[in-house]
């Protein structure tokens, strides 16, 4: 090792460790008094995206940034007429919360899309996706637009993912997904 390399090595050893930067997040406009860095931010750690495609439901974390498996490579339009051969696909935003009894599914909202994989075209209303994500975070259930096949697939995924969460979930979710037991 040369003298110059040794000097650089010593300088690095003596340099105090850098403080980690605070992570920035989207601030929510609120009338509440903010206390400290990051106060009033939206926490997306307790929300997941479920894709329902052709009667199959699966979790796809890429959907948070419009990069789910079905969305990749698709050019989206706000006009349904641009996707005449599109198949219906749903994104369901599912929020999880914790109560005294334990974790449970606390909010779920469904958003429609049309996807034509061959033509690489799709339809969705981005504002609806954003608003429905917000509604799920606010512990709302909006699943009326889902057909029976999609409801069955979503219920099956939620139960198989964590049956205890499902058992502790509000009756409004169970009724919306056809579980009247």
N, C-alpha and C positions, 0 to 999 in steps of 0.2 A: 504494500500500500504506500502511495506517495504521501509526502508531508501535507500536501493540499487536501487529499482525501481524508487524512486523519483529522485535520483541523475541522473539516466540514462535519465529520462524524461526532466530534466533541461538541461542536456548536449545536447540533441537533439534540444531543443528550441533555444539554444544559437549558434548552429552550423549554419554558413551562408549557404544559399541555394546553392546547387551545380549548376554550370553552365551547361547548356545542351551541350552535345557533338555535334560537327558539323557532319552532315551526310556526309558520304563518297559517292562518285558517280564515275562512270566510266569516266576516263579522255579521251578526244579525242586528238590524236596527231595532232598538228596544228602548222603552222608557225606564227600564230598570237601571239601577246604579251599577256600573261596571267596576269590578275590583281586580286589578292586576292584568297581566298579559294574557291574552286569549279568552278573557271573560266575554261571554255572549257569542261564542262560536258554535257552529253546528257540528255535532259529533256524529259522524257517519259510521263509527265502529260497530254500532248495534243494528245496522240495516244491511240486508243482502238482497241481491237480485236473483229471482227465479225466472228462468225462461221456460215457457210451455210451447212446445212445437210438435205438432202431430200427435197429441195425446201423451207426450213424454215431458216430464218436468225435471229440471236439473238446475243446480245453483251455478251461476256464471258471474264471477266477480268482475269480469271485463265489462259487463253491462253498466257499471257505475260511470264509465267513461265512453259509453256508446261503442265499445269494442268487444261485445259478446261474440261468441262463435258465429251466430247467425247474422250479425251486423257487419262483420269484417268484409271489406271489399264491396260493400253495397253503397250505391249512391242514392241517398234518400231525397224524397220530394214531399211537399206538403199537400200534393194533389193526388187523391186516390186514383184518378183516371190515368195517371202515369204508370200505374202498376196493375194492368187489367188481369194478369195471370198470377198475381201474388197469392201466396198461401198465408192464412192467418197465423200469427205468432204473438205471444203475449209476454210482456215483462211484468212480473209481480214484485213489487217492493215489499219486503217483509221486515218489520222491525221487531226486535227482541227487547224485552224489559225484564227487570227483576223486582219481585215483590217479597213480602215476608215469607211466602211459601217457596219461592225460588223463581227461576227464569221461566218465561212464557212468551208466546207469540203475541205481541201487543198491538200490531198494526199491519195491515196488508192492503195494498191497492194495486189494481190491474190496469195495464196500458196496452192497447192494441197496436199491432204493426202488420203490414203486409210485406212479404219478402218474395221476390222472384229471383232465385239464386242464378238461374241460367242467364237472365238478362242483366243481372247485377244491379237491379233496381229495387227500391223499397219505398214504403210510405209509413210515416209516423208524424205525430204532432209533438215536436220537442217540448213545447210549453206544457202540454199535458203530462209528459213524462216527468218533468221537473216538479210540477204542482203535485202530482201523485206521490212522488218521493217525499215531498214535504208533508203531505197528508199522512203517509205511513209513519213518519217520524213523530207526528202529532197524535199517534195512536188511533187512527181512523181505519175503518174497514170499508173498502169500496171494491166489491167483487161481483156485483150484479151482472156485469156485461159478459162474464165468463160463461161458456156453455158447460153442459154437464160433463163432457169428456175432460175439459180443462180443469173443472172443479175437482173431479175425481183424481186427476193427476197431481194437482197441487196438494190436496189432502193427503194422498199417499206419500208424497215427498216430505211434507211437514211431520207426519207421524213417524216415518222411517228415520228421518234425521234425528229427532229426539222426541220419543213418545211421552216423556215426563213433561216437556214443555207444552206439548199438545194437550195433555190432560189438565194442565193449569191454565190454559188459554181461555179467554172469555167465550161464553156461549154464543155470542153474536158471530164469532168466527166459525165455530162449529156448525151453526145453523146456515151460515152463508155457503159453506162447502158441503152441505147435505148430510152432516153427521148428527143425527138426532138421538143418538144413544145416551 
